[in-house]
Amino acid sequence: MSAKSNILLVVNPKAGSMDVDLVRSKMSEITSKQKLSFETFETTGNNDKEQLSKKVEHSQFSRVIAAGGDGTINLVASVIVNTEVSLGILACGSANGLARNLDIPNDLEQQIHKAIAINTTKMDVLMVNGVLCMHIAGLGLNAELIRNYSNSKIRGKLGYALGSIPTLLKSDYPYNFEIVINGKSENHQGVLLAIANAADYGTGATINANAILNDGKFEVVLFKAFNLYQIFKTFSSNPKIESEHAETYSVTTVQINCSKAMALQVDGEFIGETTTVKAHILHRALKLASMDTA
């Protein structure tokens, strides 16, 4: 069984591992066998959200499939959140962090079958300074790395790897954070602060091992110091970080105040610099295509 035929495929031709012709041909091949049809919307980087919103609203699609990386998935989700329109995912980005956390298969055909499946499930999303976040937002070294990556001509995981050393050399860490939860304030120093709905970065590093994507909560994870052993542990089968190296807070809302303007990233996209971050949960606000029974 598959989704209704009013499907929109949103393609980002600049995504890290995107082969637009292959994605379209495989979509056509699989959907035609199931007597389904789809339309295609190609992002340009110019008013994509506004144009996509109008197309979804006017055409009454029941399923929108994002073919791209975390940024493309976030774009589609921001348009259909809190609606009855469901999201399918074809992971074609550089790191595919969200797809990794949602157990999206690597094989394109399997991804398409999951993306057009009739069943759906619901997941939480976050609002971070007014920007929708499905995966992980953050301040500190990771956000600086993403800022540098956005200015690099080298894409994919190699681009992240090559950007890590200059990021470490140029970043002015540790940073000062004031974490405000339920009116109570704590002051900390750290090298990275993650606002995490999910467990893993696209690199495979696990920073929030107990993440549940529909539990009505998210985690604030503060890494206190740059420690290579603890970093390597996040890639291991036992990624738990000791409390002396990291603090974790499970919350529904949080405010982070910084002593100076810092880079903010949301779902792998550099948003800009800020001194204050406000985040809150939207519980089960996004419908996802699922191969499981509803």
N, C-alpha and C positions, 0 to 999 in steps of 0.2 A: 504494500500500500504506500501511496505517496501523497504529497501535499497537493492541494488544489492547483489548477493550471495557471492561476494568476500569480506568477512568480516573477520577481525582478532580480536580475543578476547585476550586482554592482562590482565593477572591475576597476582596479587601480593599475594602470599599465606600467607604472613606475615602481611597483612593489618589488622587493628584493629578488624573489625567485619566480616572478610572473612570466608565463608564456601565454599571452592573451589568446592567440589562435588555438593553442592546445586546450585551454580551459573552455573556450566556446565550443570547440568541436566535440569534446567529451560531454559537455552539458547537452548539446544537441543530440548526440548519440544515445545517451542514457534517458533523457526525457522523452524523446520520440518513441522509444520502445515502450514507455509507460503512458503514451498518448497524452503527454503534457507539453505545454509550451511555456516559453519565457521571453521576457524582454531584457535588453541590456542597457545599463547606464554606466558610462565610462567617466571616471573622475578626471578633472583637469587641474585641480588645485586652485580653482577660481570660483568662489561662491558655491562649492559643492553641496554644503549642507542645505542652503536655501533651495537650490534647484532640486535636490533629492527629496526634500520635504514636500515640495509642490507635486512632484511626480507620484510619490507614494499616496499623498492625500487625494489627488484627482483620479488616480487609476484604481484605487482600492485593492492593492495587492494584499494577499494573505501571508505571503512569505517573501522576505528579502534576503538574498544570499550575498554575503560579502566575500569577494575574492581579492585578497590582499593581505597586508600585515595587520598588526594590532591597531594601527591608526585608521585603517579602512574599516575594520570591524567596529571600532569605537564610533566612527562617523555614522555608520548604519544604525548602531544601537541608540545613538543620541537622537535619531529621527523617530524610532519606533518604540522607545521606552514608554511604559505605562499605556500601551495600546494592545490590541488583540493581534497585531501583526507579529509574526515570529521570525527569528533570525536563524539563517543557516550560515555555515562558515566553510570557506575553502582557504586553507592556510597557505598563502603564497608570499609571505613577508620574509624579512631578513632573520628575525629571531622567533617569531610566532609564539610568544610567551603565553598568550591567552589560550590558543589552541592546545598547547601542551597541557595546561591545567584542566581543560575540558575533555581531554583524552580524544582529541580529533586525530584520526589515523593519518599516516604520512602519505598513503597512496591516494592519488587524485580521484580515482573512480570510487573508492570507498568513501572519501569525503563527500562526493556528490550524492551518493546514495543516502548518506546521513543527512545531508543538507536538504534533501527533498522528502525525507520521511514524514509521514503524517503525524506522528506523535510529537508532543512538545513537553518541555519541562520549564520551570521558572527558576531564575537566579537573581540574587541581589546585585545591585550596582551601587556605586558611591557617587556623590557629588562632591567635587574637590574644587573649591573656589569657583563654583558655578559650572565646572566642566565635568561631564560624565566620565566616570572611571569604572571599568569592568575588572581590571586586572590589578595593577600596582601603580601607585603614584609615589613620589618621593622627593626629598631634598638631600643635598650633600653630594658625595662622590659619584653615585650612580646618575644623578641628574646632571652633574657636570660632564660626565662621560657622554650622556645622550646629547647634551648641547654641542659638544665637540664633534660627535658623530654626525649631527645634522648639518655641520659645516664641511664635512669631509666628502671627497669624491669616491671613496672606497666604501662599498656597501657590504652587507652581510656580516657574519660573525667575525670575519677578518678585519672589517672596519672597526668593530668594537674592540677587538684585541689590540690593534695598532694604536687606537686612541687611548688605551688604558694607561700607558706609561706617561705620556705628556700630561694626562689628567692628574695623575698622582703627583707629578713634579710641580705643577702650576697651582693646584688647589690649596687654599688657605685653611686647612683643617688642623685641629678639631674645630667644630662649629658649636655655637651656643644656642640651645633650644629651650624655650619655655613651653611645656606641655600642659594644657588646660583640659581637664576632664571633669564633667559634672561640677564645675565651679571651683575645683581644687587645682592648684598650680604646682608643678614641679620643674625645677631648673636642672638641665643636664648638658654635658658636653658629649659630642659624638661625631662620627665621620659620615654616617648615613642614617637617615630617618625614612623608613618606608611606611606608607599608608596602604595596607595590603588587604585586598579582598581575596586574593588567590595565594597559592603556596610558592610558586617558582617564578623566577625571571626566565626570559626566553633562552638565556645561556645555559639553563639547567640548574642554576644555583637555587637551593631551597632556603628561603628566609622565614617561612611561616608554615611550618610542617603540619600544624593542626587546622589549617584553613578549611572551612566549609562554605561553599559558594551560595548557600541559601539558608543560613542559620540566623539571619537578622543582625549579625555583628561583623565587624572587621577588626583587624589588628594594626596597632601602631608598634613598629619594631625599630628600636634604636640600637644601632651598633656603636659601642662606646669608643673603640679604638681600631686602628688598622692593624690587623693580626693575620698574617698569611695562613697560619695553621687553621684558624677559625674560618677563613674564607674557603680553604680547600675542603673543610668539613661540609660546607653547604653543598658540595658536589658529590658527597659520599652517600652510602646507603643509610647512614646514621647522621642526618644533618642537624640534629639538635645542638644549639649553641648555649653554652653555660651562661647563667645569669650574670656572672662577673664580666662577661663580654657583651651581653645584649640584654635589653629590657623589652618585654612585650606586654602590651596593654590591649585587652579585648573590649571594644567600645561600640557605641552606636553613633556617637558624635565626638568630635575633638577639635580643639584649636591649637595650632602651633605658632608660636611667636619666635622670630629669629632676631638676633642682635644686629644683623645687617642683611641687606638684600641678598637672596640666594636663588640659584636656579631651581625651578620646579619642573618636574616631568610628570606626565599623566599617560599611562599606557604606552610608554616608550616614545612619547612626543614631547619635545621641549616647549613649554608653555610660556616661559618668560621668567623674570626675576620677581621675587616678592619677599616681604618681611612677615607676612601673616598668611597662614593656610587654615581654612575652615573646611571640615569634611563631615558628611553625615551619610547614613545608610538609606537606601530606598529598597525596602524588603520585597523580594520576589517580584520585582518590577519589570523584568525582561523575559519574554518567552523565547525559548531556544528549541530548534529542531532536535529531535531525539529518536534514536532507534529503539529505545526502551518503551514499554507500555506506559501510557500516561497515568 
